[in-house]
Amino acid sequence: MNAKVGIVIISHSLKIGEGVKELAGQVIQDVPIEVAAGTTENEIGTSIEKIQAAIEKANKGAGALLMYDLGSAKMNAEMAIEFANNQDVKIAEGIPLVEGAYIAAVESNMGHSLAEILLSLEKIQLENM
């Protein structure tokens, strides 16, 4: 079986992150989905360390797509990628977390590449403007 693009859900809330993973997991079981939500003390916020660990777990060789809820989560995601110096990890810019993570998981399950998934998400975003 070919590796599938992993999804990392970055949220300020552990409950939101776990809920998004649960929703996607209802229909997609073969895609690595990891949650990096809350601070290291599991309070409201985000953690670069949690994001880095989630990227490592989610990336099984086909790359990882990072989905986030708020701007500071994006900033920490960018720093996590910079520290890891990983070329096959991308951030889905400005894509709604719940819908985006669900669509990304479906696309990954279909065997689409990281670039193809990003293109699909961007197309959907433009259609909804």
C-alpha positions in Angstrom: 0.0 0.0 0.0 1.3 3.4 -0.9 1.9 6.0 1.8 -0.9 8.6 2.1 -0.5 12.3 3.0 -0.9 12.8 6.7 -3.1 15.4 8.2 -2.1 17.4 11.3 -4.9 19.3 13.0 -3.7 22.3 15.0 -6.2 23.9 17.3 -6.0 26.0 20.4 -8.5 23.6 22.0 -7.8 20.0 22.6 -11.5 19.2 22.5 -11.8 20.9 19.0 -8.8 19.1 17.7 -9.9 15.7 18.9 -13.5 16.4 17.6 -12.2 17.2 14.1 -10.1 14.1 14.1 -13.1 12.0 15.3 -15.3 13.5 12.5 -12.8 12.7 9.8 -12.1 9.3 11.3 -15.8 8.3 11.0 -15.3 7.8 7.2 -11.5 7.7 6.7 -9.5 5.2 8.7 -6.4 4.7 6.5 -5.1 8.2 6.6 -2.7 9.2 9.4 -4.4 12.1 11.2 -2.7 13.6 14.2 -3.8 16.3 16.6 -1.6 19.0 18.0 -4.0 21.0 20.1 -3.6 22.9 23.3 -0.4 23.9 25.1 2.0 21.4 26.6 -0.2 21.7 29.8 -3.3 21.0 27.7 -4.6 24.5 28.2 -5.9 26.8 25.5 -3.1 27.7 23.1 -0.8 25.9 20.8 2.6 24.3 21.2 5.5 24.1 18.6 6.6 20.9 20.3 3.2 19.2 19.9 3.1 20.3 16.3 6.6 18.9 15.5 5.7 15.6 17.2 2.4 15.4 15.2 4.2 16.1 12.0 6.6 13.2 12.7 3.8 10.8 13.4 1.6 11.9 10.5 4.3 11.9 7.8 4.6 8.3 6.7 6.5 9.2 3.5 3.9 11.1 1.4 4.2 14.4 3.4 1.9 16.1 5.8 -0.7 18.8 5.5 -1.2 21.1 8.5 -4.7 22.5 9.1 -5.1 25.2 11.8 -7.9 27.1 13.5 -6.5 30.6 14.4 -3.6 32.8 13.3 -1.2 32.1 16.1 -1.6 28.4 15.4 -0.4 29.1 11.9 2.6 31.0 13.2 3.6 28.1 15.5 3.1 25.7 12.5 5.4 27.8 10.4 8.0 27.8 13.2 7.7 24.0 13.6 8.3 23.5 9.9 11.2 25.9 9.9 12.8 24.0 12.8 12.3 20.7 11.2 13.5 21.9 7.8 11.0 19.5 6.2 10.2 20.1 2.5 7.2 17.8 2.3 5.1 19.5 5.0 2.7 22.3 3.9 0.2 24.5 5.7 -3.3 24.9 4.3 -3.7 28.7 4.2 -7.0 30.1 5.3 -9.0 26.9 4.8 -11.8 26.2 7.4 -10.5 23.6 9.8 -13.4 21.2 10.0 -14.4 21.2 6.3 -10.7 21.4 5.2 -9.5 18.5 7.4 -12.4 16.3 6.2 -11.8 17.1 2.5 -8.1 16.6 2.9 -8.5 13.3 4.6 -10.9 12.1 1.8 -8.4 13.3 -0.9 -5.5 11.6 0.9 -7.4 8.4 1.1 -7.9 8.6 -2.7 -4.1 8.6 -3.0 -3.8 12.2 -4.0 -0.4 14.0 -3.5 0.2 16.8 -1.1 0.2 19.3 -4.0 -3.1 17.9 -5.4 -4.8 18.1 -2.0 -3.7 21.7 -1.6 -4.9 22.6 -5.1 -8.3 21.0 -4.3 -8.6 22.9 -1.1 -7.7 26.2 -2.8 -10.2 25.6 -5.6 -13.0 24.9 -3.0 -12.0 28.1 -1.1 -12.3 30.2 -4.3 -15.6 28.7 -5.2 -17.0 29.7 -1.8 -15.9 33.3 -2.0 
